[in-house]
Structures are given as C-alpha cells and as structure tokens.
Amino acid sequence: GGGRNPPEGASEEGGAADSDVDAFFRTGSFRNDGLKASDVLPILKEKVAFVSGGRDKRGGPILTFPARSNHDRIRQEDLRKLVTYLASVPSEDVCKRGFTVIIDMRGSKWDLIKPLLKTLQEAFPAEIHVALIIKPDNFWQKQKTNFGSSKFIFETSMVSVEGLTKLVDPSQLTEEFDGSLDYNHEEWIELRLSL
C-alpha cells in the first residue's frame, strides 16, 4: 500500500461495524461469539473443563480442567470454543476479577500442558488471574525450569492438592480436589441447555 488515505467517507460500510465494536468494548462485556451450550455440547459432555461456581479467595471465578489422560485427543478448535463459552458463564462482575484456572495434570502427560496454556492465552476472552497446575504424579523439577521458558501473560503456579487448598477455600473446590463444593456436571449442562 502507498500511504494515501482514502477520501473521507470512502470506507462507509466499515464504519457502522467499528462503532459497534467500540461500544461493545466500552461496556466491558466480552464476546463469546454468541456461543450457546448446545454449540459446544459434545465437548461439554466430555467434561474437558467446567466452571463449578466456586470462587477463589479474591472472589474470582474458577475454571477447572479435571484430570484426564487424553487431553491430546481434543481438537484445538473444540477446546477454543469450549473455553470461550465457559468464560461467558459467570456474571460480568465476577469475571472482571479474573479467573483462577485449575489444571489437574495428575495422570496426564506433562507435554500436554503447554498446548492447553497456549489455547487459554490465545482464546480465553476473560482475564486469567493465575493458572494453578496440579503436579503430575511423576513430576520432575527439571521440567519446571524447561517450562518456565514459555512466556504466558498470566501467572502459572505448580501446586499440590494440599497447596491448592491454601489458595482456594475447600468449600469452593469440587471433590476431586478434596473440596466440599457440590457440582454435578450433567445437571449443570441440563441447566445451561434450558437457558
């Protein structure tokens, strides 16, 4: 392109859309591309990730990736849609506080964590306060340093399940983290489908 500016009003058709976008960002709500539960139902049902309704100690919402052995079977595209959808579930004031993401790597291959964090960084439309990674059982220190070279815009922290309860009250954690928060994934999906 030569640096010429188009004459005033030439880009009329782009004008309206841009002001919508501005208005949108001003109101502070983020787009979930109009995704509904039914749009992400297959991957929702797999319980790849869920929003339990629990809150961290700052009152921010918790997004959980429960332990699973086959993270790599999930298509990036599906994962992106899922996290975009889940980000839109808690109310806006709660979202503004930033999510605490709990990623349970027990029983999982360590090299699956980077793609997951990368997807969160690129696709998650809300702010992430911290990503807490539950250490895999066969966890070695050297992997931590190698992992540290990847830069993420949010803080990541390795924790044990015990360590997790220091950061998030057990009343706000589901049973897989020795917490007492009642969360039934099937019921939650039913509820979201009926909305």
C-alpha positions in Angstrom: 0.0 0.0 0.0 1.0 3.6 -0.7 0.4 5.7 2.3 -2.6 7.5 0.8 -5.6 7.9 2.9 -8.9 7.0 1.3 -11.1 10.1 0.8 -13.4 10.9 3.7 -16.4 8.6 3.9 -15.0 6.1 1.4 -14.9 3.3 4.0 -18.6 3.8 4.8 -19.5 0.2 5.1 -16.8 -0.5 7.7 -18.0 2.5 9.7 -21.0 1.1 11.4 -19.4 -2.2 12.5 -16.5 -0.4 14.0 -18.6 1.8 16.2 -20.5 -1.3 17.4 -17.2 -2.9 18.3 -16.2 0.2 20.2 -19.4 0.3 22.1 -19.0 -3.3 22.9 -15.6 -2.9 24.4 -16.7 0.2 26.3 -19.4 -1.7 28.0 -16.7 -4.1 29.1 -18.5 -7.3 28.1 -16.6 -9.7 26.0 -17.8 -11.6 23.0 -18.5 -15.3 23.3 -19.4 -15.2 19.6 -23.0 -16.0 20.7 -22.0 -19.5 21.7 -24.7 -21.4 23.5 -24.3 -24.6 25.5 -25.8 -26.6 22.6 -23.0 -25.3 20.3 -20.3 -27.0 22.5 -22.4 -29.9 23.8 -20.2 -32.8 22.7 -17.1 -31.3 24.3 -19.1 -30.0 27.3 -20.3 -33.6 27.9 -16.7 -34.9 27.9 -16.1 -32.6 30.9 -12.9 -31.4 29.5 -13.3 -28.3 31.6 -16.0 -26.8 33.8 -17.0 -23.7 35.7 -18.1 -25.1 39.1 -19.5 -21.8 40.5 -16.6 -21.9 43.0 -14.7 -18.7 43.8 -11.1 -18.1 44.7 -10.2 -16.0 47.7 -10.4 -12.8 45.7 -14.0 -13.7 44.6 -12.9 -14.6 41.1 -14.4 -17.5 39.2 -12.7 -20.9 39.0 -12.3 -22.7 35.7 -11.3 -26.3 36.2 -9.6 -28.8 33.8 -10.1 -32.1 35.6 -7.5 -34.8 35.4 -7.8 -36.9 32.2 -5.4 -39.0 30.2 -6.5 -38.0 26.7 -6.2 -34.2 26.5 -4.4 -34.6 23.2 -7.5 -36.2 21.7 -9.3 -32.9 21.8 -9.2 -30.7 18.7 -7.8 -27.3 19.4 -10.8 -25.7 17.7 -13.2 -27.5 20.1 -11.1 -26.5 23.1 -11.1 -22.9 22.0 -14.8 -22.9 21.6 -15.3 -24.5 25.0 -13.1 -22.0 26.9 -14.8 -19.2 25.1 -18.1 -20.5 26.1 -17.2 -21.2 29.7 -15.7 -17.7 30.1 -19.1 -16.3 29.4 -20.9 -18.3 32.2 -20.1 -16.3 35.4 -21.6 -12.9 35.7 -19.6 -10.0 34.4 -18.7 -8.5 37.8 -17.3 -11.9 38.8 -15.4 -12.3 35.5 -13.8 -8.9 35.9 -11.9 -10.2 38.9 -10.1 -12.6 36.7 -10.4 -16.4 36.6 -8.3 -18.8 38.6 -7.7 -21.7 36.3 -7.1 -25.1 37.9 -5.4 -27.6 35.6 -5.2 -31.1 37.1 -2.2 -32.9 35.5 -2.4 -36.0 37.6 -2.4 -39.0 35.4 -1.7 -36.8 32.4 1.4 -36.4 30.1 3.3 -33.3 31.1 3.9 -32.2 27.5 0.1 -31.6 27.1 0.1 -28.7 29.4 1.8 -26.2 27.1 -0.8 -26.5 24.2 -3.5 -26.1 26.8 -2.0 -23.0 28.3 -1.4 -21.7 24.8 -5.0 -22.1 23.9 -6.0 -20.4 27.1 -3.7 -17.5 26.4 -5.0 -17.1 22.8 -8.7 -18.0 23.1 -9.8 -17.2 26.6 -11.6 -13.9 26.4 -11.6 -13.1 30.1 -8.7 -12.2 32.2 -6.8 -15.1 33.9 -5.6 -14.2 37.3 -3.5 -17.3 37.8 -3.3 -20.8 36.3 -2.7 -23.4 39.1 -1.3 -26.6 37.8 -1.7 -29.7 39.9 1.5 -31.5 39.5 1.6 -34.8 37.7 2.5 -37.8 39.8 5.8 -38.4 38.1 6.8 -34.7 38.2 10.5 -33.8 37.9 12.0 -30.5 38.9 13.8 -30.1 35.6 10.5 -29.9 33.7 9.6 -26.9 35.7 12.6 -25.0 34.5 12.1 -26.0 30.9 8.5 -25.0 31.2 9.5 -21.6 32.6 10.9 -20.5 29.3 7.5 -20.3 27.7 6.1 -16.9 28.4 2.4 -16.6 29.3 0.6 -13.4 30.1 -0.8 -14.9 33.3 1.0 -16.3 36.2 1.3 -20.1 36.4 2.0 -21.9 39.6 2.7 -25.6 40.3 0.8 -26.8 43.3 -0.1 -30.0 45.0 -3.7 -30.6 46.0 -2.8 -29.6 49.6 -1.2 -26.4 48.2 -4.3 -25.7 46.2 -6.4 -25.6 49.4 -4.2 -22.8 50.7 -5.1 -20.7 47.7 -8.7 -21.6 47.3 -11.0 -22.5 50.2 -12.0 -26.2 50.2 -15.7 -25.1 50.3 -15.1 -23.7 46.8 -13.4 -26.8 45.4 -15.0 -29.9 44.0 -14.4 -33.3 45.4 -11.6 -34.2 43.1 -9.5 -31.6 45.0 -10.8 -32.8 48.4 -13.2 -29.9 48.5 -16.8 -29.9 49.5 -18.4 -27.8 46.7 -21.3 -29.7 45.2 -21.1 -29.8 41.4 -22.9 -32.1 39.1 -21.7 -31.7 35.6 -24.7 -33.4 33.9 -27.2 -31.2 35.9 -25.2 -28.1 35.1 -25.3 -28.9 31.3 -29.1 -29.5 31.6 -29.5 -26.2 33.3 -27.4 -24.3 30.6 -29.3 -26.0 27.8 -32.5 -24.8 29.2 -31.4 -21.2 29.4 
